[in-house]
Amino acid sequence: MEYRNQTENRAFQEMLQAAVKRLQNRSGEDIAAKSGAVFHSSRNVLEVPSFHEVFEIQLPEFYISSDIDEWHYLTLLHYLDMADGTEGSQKLITFGNLKDGLIRGTRFDRTAEQKLEKLLQDKDPEKIQKACKNLGAEFTETKADLCAVFPVLPRYPVTLKIWFADEEFPASGKIFLQDHADHYLSVEDAVTVGEILLQKLSEAFSSL
């Protein structure tokens, strides 16, 4: 992903250390209860499913041994830190509708639509569905041609609605969150989640 320079790396390390410090003040049981993660007290490990993988986070260091993008890792920790157990109503919102999302979220909504149009170009519906399925998506019926719900985090699903190309319009897509998203991630982390999804979709298409 496109996040590599020394200033950002230093900022990342500071955010990582701060997230770990906050989490170390809490019990694994409490974190699991509020986030939907699974706590294995015998091994002092939190198990967190994300997309089509399950990550083990070793306490008290909150270290992940498996290969994971560093910003995905930080987002997992922020999710565990912020999660308060709030249930969603299944109502979908845009990133611009998030708390403090007017600028950052609205900008990402536009960027995501542009990237999705490029990603979906010349892809047939079967290939699009397969790529989503390979990332652990489940499909629901909506007015869109395809509606894929990605299990990004235990209580943080991300919905992708896709309209296939026809004679008049190219294929297009929009990404949505559930209305309780603010109880689990900040708008900055929500945008990171959206960017990770787009990156993973791109990789999924390339591997088909």
N, C-alpha and C positions, 0 to 999 in steps of 0.2 A: 504494500500500500504506500501512498505517496507522502510519508511523514518523516523523512529522514534528513534532519540537519542537527547540528550540535545544540543550538538553542532549544529546539523542540525536544531533543533527547534529554537535556537537563531538566526542562519543565516536566517531562514525562516522569523522570526519576523522582522528582519532588512530589508529584501527585501520587505516585505509587507508594512512596514511603508514608505519606499522609493517610492514604486509604488503609494501609496495613495497620498503622498505629491506631486508627479509630476502631477497626475490627477487633484488635487484640484486647480491647476493653470489654468485649462481649463473649458470651458462651456460645459454643457451637450449636447447642440445642435452641437457643433463642434465635440465632441467625437462620437456622433451618426452618423453624416454625413460621417466621415472617417472610421468607424468600421462596419457600417450596423446595429448597435443596434438601438433600438427605445427609444427616450427620451420623457417621459411624464412630461412636464413642470409643470402641475398642482400639481403633487405629488413629483416632483423633483426626479424622478426614471428613471434609465436606464434599459431597458428590453433586456436581452441578451439570445438568444436561444443557447443551447449547447447540442449536441447529441439529445436525445428525450425529453429534459426538457427546460423550460424557467426560467431563473433566474432574479430576480429583485434586482438591486443594488441601494441602497439608497444613494443619494448625500446629503451633501458634504462628508460624512464619507466613502463612497464607501463600505458600509457594506451589506453583503448578509445574510438574516435571515434564509433562507432554509438550510437544511442539505447538505453540499457539502464537498468533500475531500479538505483539506487545499491547496494542490498543484494545484488542479483544480481551486480553487478560485484565487490563485496567478497568474496562467496562464491567467485567464479571465482578470485580471487587467493589466497584461503586454500586452495582446492583445489590450485592449482599449487604452493603452498608446502608443503603437507602430504603430497602424493602420494608414495608410496614404491615404486610398481610392484607391490604385492601383488595376486595373482590371487584372485578370489572362487571359492567352491565352488558358487555358485548357490543356496545355502541362504538363505532369507529370514528376517529378524528384524524385530521391531517397533522403534520408536524407544526404547521403554523398555528394550530389550535392549542398547542402545548403551553403551559405556563412559561412566560418569557420567550415564547416561540415566534413572536410577531416578525422579527427580523431574521434571526438565524434559521428558524423552522420554515418560514415561508420561502426563504432562499433555497433551502434544501428541497422543498416540494418541487420547485421549478427545475432545479438541477437534476433531481431524480427522474422527472418526466423526460427530460432531454436525453439522459443516459439510457433510460429504458427504451426510448424510441430507436436509438442506435443499436442497443443490445438485441432487440427483437427483430431488427431488420432482416428480412429473408429467412427467418426461422419459421418452420412449419409448426402448427399447433401441437403435434405429437412430441416434437423435440422440446418445445417450451415446457410442456407438462412433465416430460421425463427429467429435465434439468431441475425443476422445482421439487419433484419427488426425491431426487438424489440428495437434496438438502433437507429431507425430512418433512416436507410440506404435506399438509392435508388439504383436501379440496372441498369447498362448500359452494352451494348454489346461490348465485346473485344475478343481478342484471348484466354483470360483466361476462365476457365469453369464458374467462377462466378466473377463479378466485382461489389463490393459494395462501394458506395460513402457515407461517413458519414458526416453529417452537424455538425462538431465539433464546429465551430464558424461561424458567418454569412458569412464571406468572407474567411474562412479557412476550406475547405472541405479536408477530408483525404480519400484516395482511397485504398481499400484492394482488391488485386487480388488473387484468390484462384484457384488452380488446384486440382481437386478431385483425390483420390487414384485410381490406376489401378493395373493390375497384376504385373507391373514392379516397380512402384514407389509409395511411400506413399503420402498422401495429403500434399500440401505445399502452402505457401502464402507469399506475399510481400506487404509491405505498401509503398504508394507513397503520395507525396504532389504536389500541383500545383506550377508552376514556379514563382509565385509572393509571395510565402510563406515568404521570407525574409523581406517583407514589413510589416509583421504582428507579427512575433515572432522570437526571437533569436533561434539559434540551440539548446540551452539548454532547452528552453521552447517547441520547436518542439519535442524533445525527450520525454519530460514529457507528451505531448499530445499523442504520440505513446504508451507510457507505460500505460496511462489511458485507451486508446482504448483496449489494450490487456487485461487489468484487467476487463474492462466492458464486453468484449467478453467472458472471462472465467466465469464471474458471469451470463451472459445471457445463456450460455450452461448449467450451474448448475441448473438454474431455469426451464429448459425445461423438 
